[in-house]
Amino acid sequence: DFFIESEEDENPDEKRTRIAKELLSKINNDVDHEEMKDEEEDEFLQGLKSQADIEKDEIVANLLKRRAIDAKGKLHRKLADRLDIEKCSTVFIKGHKKAITDFVFTKNEKKLYSVSKDCCILEWDLEKGTKTIFNKGKKHERDLKNGGHYDEIICCDLSRDQKLLATGGKDRILRIWNTQTREIVGKFKGHVDTITSVKFDAMNDHLYTVSADMTLKIWHMREMC
């Protein structure tokens, strides 16, 4: 003889184990064909506040499911309806002579650095609506005293502490700039084709560059600067 233990006879530990197993087996299947909307998330959170007797296991299950959906890139967040369009304003400031190829904001969003096909780097004061020439390069001029680019600049990025600006482009040379003095810290060769993207890591220990030469390079900042 044998019997099947009902869910009502489970102790708390057994119930948690069962729920965990069910969750792990279902979560991937559910995520493959389900997309969680912001409305559903809001309803869930409101439910937590209104239902004082909701079980912790159910809370954990829903949060884990939401994280799994987010990890697979299927979590939708609607932001447009939260914006006050009437208070938004548009300001046009001319600066570059050719197309802007990349830009990066400072953390406080009061300044902006932009690079362009005109070989120049501009620093923008967004509060005052003014611009300053950070560095002026010149096409085909390889020996500029200011260390500027001699071909189109394609990409830029700021270090986490905002002290360094990295730029790269068609001249295939990675340049690191001091944002306070606007002087070049160093020029580094390695790529044999256009540098298309540059990115500091979160700790300022490494800098990553991607190039049209189909390579990704990792630069060790402590050895470079």
C-alpha positions in Angstrom: 0.0 0.0 0.0 1.1 3.6 -0.6 -0.4 7.0 -0.3 0.2 10.4 -1.9 0.8 13.2 0.6 -1.5 16.1 -0.1 -0.2 19.7 -0.2 -2.2 20.4 2.9 0.0 17.9 4.8 3.2 19.6 3.8 5.3 21.3 6.4 6.8 24.8 5.6 10.1 23.4 4.4 8.6 20.9 2.1 6.3 23.5 0.7 9.2 25.8 -0.1 11.1 22.9 -1.7 8.1 22.0 -3.9 7.5 25.6 -5.0 11.2 26.1 -5.8 11.2 23.0 -8.0 8.0 24.0 -9.8 9.3 27.5 -10.3 12.6 26.3 -11.8 10.9 23.9 -14.1 8.3 26.4 -15.3 10.0 29.7 -15.3 12.0 29.2 -18.6 9.0 27.8 -20.4 6.8 30.7 -19.2 9.4 33.3 -20.1 9.8 32.0 -23.7 6.2 33.0 -24.6 5.3 35.7 -22.1 6.1 39.4 -21.9 5.5 41.2 -18.6 4.2 44.7 -19.1 4.7 47.6 -16.8 0.9 47.5 -16.0 1.3 44.0 -14.8 4.2 44.9 -12.6 2.3 47.8 -11.1 -0.7 45.6 -10.4 1.6 43.1 -8.7 3.2 45.7 -6.5 -0.2 47.1 -5.6 -1.4 43.7 -4.7 1.5 43.2 -2.3 0.4 46.4 -0.5 -3.3 45.5 -0.4 -2.9 41.8 0.6 -1.3 41.6 3.9 -1.7 37.9 4.1 0.1 37.1 0.8 2.6 34.4 1.2 6.3 35.1 0.9 6.8 32.2 -1.5 4.4 33.8 -4.0 6.3 37.1 -3.7 9.6 35.4 -4.4 8.2 33.4 -7.3 6.9 36.5 -9.0 10.1 38.5 -8.5 12.2 35.7 -9.8 9.9 35.4 -12.8 10.2 39.1 -13.4 14.0 39.0 -13.3 14.1 36.1 -15.7 11.9 38.0 -18.1 14.1 41.0 -17.7 17.3 38.9 -18.3 15.8 37.6 -21.6 15.1 41.2 -22.8 11.3 40.8 -22.7 10.5 43.2 -19.9 8.8 46.2 -21.3 9.0 49.5 -19.6 6.7 52.3 -20.8 8.1 55.8 -20.1 6.5 58.1 -22.6 3.3 58.6 -20.6 5.4 59.7 -17.7 7.0 62.6 -19.5 5.6 66.1 -19.3 6.0 67.2 -23.0 4.7 70.7 -22.3 7.6 71.4 -20.0 10.2 70.2 -22.5 12.2 72.7 -24.6 14.5 72.3 -27.6 17.7 74.4 -28.0 19.8 74.3 -31.1 23.5 75.2 -30.8 25.8 75.1 -33.8 29.4 74.1 -33.4 30.8 71.3 -35.6 31.4 72.0 -39.2 30.7 68.4 -40.2 28.5 65.5 -38.9 28.6 64.7 -35.2 29.6 61.0 -34.8 29.4 60.5 -31.0 28.8 62.4 -27.7 28.9 61.7 -24.0 27.3 63.4 -21.0 29.0 64.1 -17.7 27.3 62.4 -14.7 25.5 65.6 -13.6 24.4 66.1 -17.2 25.6 69.7 -17.1 28.2 69.2 -19.7 28.5 67.3 -23.0 31.5 66.2 -25.1 31.0 65.7 -28.8 33.3 64.4 -31.6 32.9 64.9 -35.3 34.1 64.2 -38.8 35.7 67.6 -38.7 38.4 66.1 -36.4 37.4 68.4 -33.5 36.3 67.7 -29.9 33.8 70.2 -28.4 32.8 70.7 -24.8 29.3 72.0 -24.3 28.0 73.8 -21.2 24.3 72.8 -21.2 23.2 75.2 -18.5 24.7 78.2 -20.3 24.1 76.9 -23.8 27.7 77.6 -24.8 30.5 75.6 -26.4 34.2 75.5 -26.1 36.8 73.9 -28.4 38.3 71.1 -26.4 40.7 70.1 -29.1 41.0 71.1 -32.8 42.4 68.5 -35.1 43.0 68.8 -38.8 42.7 66.3 -41.5 46.0 64.9 -42.9 48.0 66.9 -40.4 49.8 64.1 -38.5 52.1 66.3 -36.3 49.8 68.7 -34.6 51.3 70.2 -31.5 48.1 69.8 -29.6 48.0 66.1 -30.3 44.7 66.3 -32.2 43.2 63.8 -34.6 44.3 64.0 -38.2 41.2 62.2 -39.5 37.5 61.8 -38.7 36.8 61.1 -35.0 34.2 58.3 -34.7 33.7 57.6 -30.9 34.3 58.9 -27.4 33.7 58.0 -23.8 34.3 59.5 -20.3 35.9 57.7 -17.4 33.8 57.1 -14.3 35.6 59.8 -12.4 35.1 62.2 -15.3 38.8 63.0 -15.4 39.7 61.3 -18.7 38.1 61.4 -22.1 38.9 58.8 -24.7 38.5 59.3 -28.4 39.1 57.2 -31.5 38.5 57.3 -35.2 39.8 56.8 -38.7 43.4 57.7 -37.9 43.5 54.4 -35.9 45.0 56.0 -32.8 43.4 55.9 -29.4 43.8 59.2 -27.5 43.3 59.9 -23.8 42.6 63.4 -22.7 42.7 65.2 -19.4 39.3 66.9 -19.1 40.5 69.5 -16.6 43.5 70.7 -18.6 42.3 69.6 -22.0 45.7 68.3 -22.7 46.5 64.9 -24.2 47.6 62.2 -21.7 48.7 59.7 -24.3 48.3 58.3 -27.8 48.2 54.6 -28.3 48.5 52.5 -31.5 47.4 49.0 -32.0 44.5 48.9 -34.4 45.1 48.7 -38.2 41.7 50.2 -39.2 39.2 52.7 -37.9 38.4 52.6 -34.2 34.6 52.4 -34.1 33.8 52.3 -30.4 35.5 53.0 -27.1 34.4 52.3 -23.6 35.8 52.7 -20.0 34.9 50.0 -17.5 33.2 50.9 -14.3 36.4 50.8 -12.2 38.5 52.8 -14.6 41.0 49.9 -14.7 40.5 49.0 -18.3 39.5 50.7 -21.6 37.9 48.7 -24.4 38.1 49.6 -28.1 36.5 48.0 -31.1 37.7 48.5 -34.7 36.8 47.9 -38.3 39.9 45.6 -38.3 37.5 43.1 -36.6 39.3 43.1 -33.3 38.5 44.2 -29.7 41.4 45.4 -27.6 41.6 45.8 -23.8 43.9 48.6 -22.6 45.2 48.6 -19.0 44.7 52.1 -17.8 47.2 51.9 -14.9 50.0 51.1 -17.4 48.8 53.7 -19.9 48.2 56.8 -17.7 
